[in-house]
Amino acid sequence: MKPAEFIAESLALGTCAHLKHLSTTSYAEHMALGSFYEALPGLVDSYAEVYQGLTGLIKKYPVAQCTELDLEEYLESLPQVETLDSPALENIVAEIEQLTAQTIYKLRFLD
């Protein structure tokens, strides 16, 4: 996945998680999604800034929007994004993967 797509889709995913957080009747899901949507935008912002610092400004982003979906299923299938063999980008992507895996765990196993 290209960086601009990753950034736009990740920010839309944060919005989806936030809306699901507000509408769920499950306390465990509410808490898991709260942690996820609070942390994700900052990590995505860091990725965008570091990527642009290394390659130049991304001038156009695709439109991404929140849709009804199974968040757990979507989180499991997140595509890989460019890291340019940059330790800084690799670390940020690893943090996003960590957050995603923790959220899947919380959604799947905590009541």
C-alpha positions as CSV (number, residue, x, y, z in Angstrom):
1,M,0.0,0.0,0.0
2,K,1.3,3.4,-0.9
3,P,2.0,5.8,2.0
4,A,-0.8,8.3,1.1
5,E,-3.3,5.5,1.0
6,F,-2.1,4.1,4.3
7,I,-2.3,7.5,6.0
8,A,-5.8,8.2,4.7
9,E,-7.2,4.8,5.5
10,S,-5.5,4.6,8.9
11,L,-7.1,8.0,9.9
12,A,-10.5,6.8,8.6
13,L,-10.0,3.6,10.6
14,G,-9.5,5.7,13.7
15,T,-12.8,7.4,13.0
16,C,-14.6,4.1,12.5
17,A,-13.2,2.8,15.8
18,H,-14.2,5.9,17.6
19,L,-17.8,5.7,16.3
20,K,-18.0,2.0,17.2
21,H,-16.6,2.9,20.6
22,L,-19.4,5.3,21.1
23,S,-22.1,2.9,20.0
24,T,-21.1,-0.4,21.6
25,T,-22.9,-1.9,24.6
26,S,-19.9,-4.0,25.5
27,Y,-17.7,-2.4,28.2
28,A,-14.6,-4.4,27.0
29,E,-15.1,-3.4,23.4
30,H,-15.7,0.2,24.5
31,M,-12.4,0.3,26.4
32,A,-10.4,-1.6,23.7
33,L,-11.6,0.7,20.9
34,G,-11.1,3.8,23.1
35,S,-7.4,2.9,23.5
36,F,-7.1,2.2,19.8
37,Y,-8.7,5.4,18.5
38,E,-6.8,7.5,20.9
39,A,-3.4,6.1,20.0
40,L,-3.7,5.6,16.3
41,P,-3.8,9.2,15.0
42,G,-0.6,10.1,16.7
43,L,1.2,7.1,15.3
44,V,-0.1,7.8,11.8
45,D,0.9,11.5,12.1
46,S,4.4,10.4,13.1
47,Y,4.6,8.0,10.1
48,A,3.5,10.8,7.8
49,E,5.9,13.4,9.1
50,V,8.9,11.0,9.0
51,Y,8.0,9.6,5.6
52,Q,7.7,13.2,4.2
53,G,11.0,14.2,5.9
54,L,12.7,11.4,4.1
55,T,11.0,11.6,0.7
56,G,9.3,15.0,0.3
57,L,5.8,16.3,0.8
58,I,2.8,14.1,-0.1
59,K,0.6,16.6,-2.0
60,K,-2.5,14.5,-2.5
61,Y,-4.3,12.0,-0.4
62,P,-7.1,9.7,-1.5
63,V,-10.5,10.1,0.0
64,A,-11.1,7.4,2.7
65,Q,-14.2,7.1,4.7
66,C,-15.6,5.2,7.6
67,T,-17.9,2.3,6.6
68,E,-19.7,-0.3,8.5
69,L,-17.3,-3.2,8.9
70,D,-16.1,-5.8,11.3
71,L,-13.2,-3.9,12.9
72,E,-11.6,-7.1,14.2
73,E,-11.6,-8.6,10.7
74,Y,-10.3,-5.4,9.2
75,L,-7.5,-5.1,11.8
76,E,-6.3,-8.6,11.0
77,S,-5.9,-7.8,7.3
78,L,-4.1,-4.4,7.4
79,P,-1.7,-4.2,4.5
80,Q,1.9,-3.5,4.7
81,V,3.2,0.0,4.0
82,E,6.5,1.3,2.7
83,T,9.3,1.8,5.3
84,L,12.1,2.6,2.9
85,D,14.5,0.5,5.0
86,S,14.4,3.4,7.5
87,P,14.7,2.3,11.1
88,A,12.5,5.3,12.1
89,L,9.7,4.3,9.8
90,E,10.1,0.6,10.7
91,N,9.7,1.5,14.4
92,I,6.5,3.5,13.8
93,V,5.0,0.8,11.7
94,A,6.0,-1.7,14.5
95,E,4.2,0.4,17.0
96,I,1.1,0.5,14.8
97,E,1.3,-3.3,14.5
98,Q,1.6,-3.6,18.3
99,L,-1.4,-1.4,18.9
100,T,-3.4,-3.4,16.3
101,A,-2.4,-6.8,17.8
102,Q,-3.3,-5.6,21.3
103,T,-6.6,-4.3,20.1
104,I,-7.4,-7.6,18.4
105,Y,-6.5,-9.5,21.6
106,K,-8.8,-7.2,23.7
107,L,-11.7,-7.5,21.2
108,R,-11.4,-11.2,20.9
109,F,-10.6,-12.4,24.4
110,L,-11.8,-9.8,27.0
111,D,-15.4,-9.6,28.1
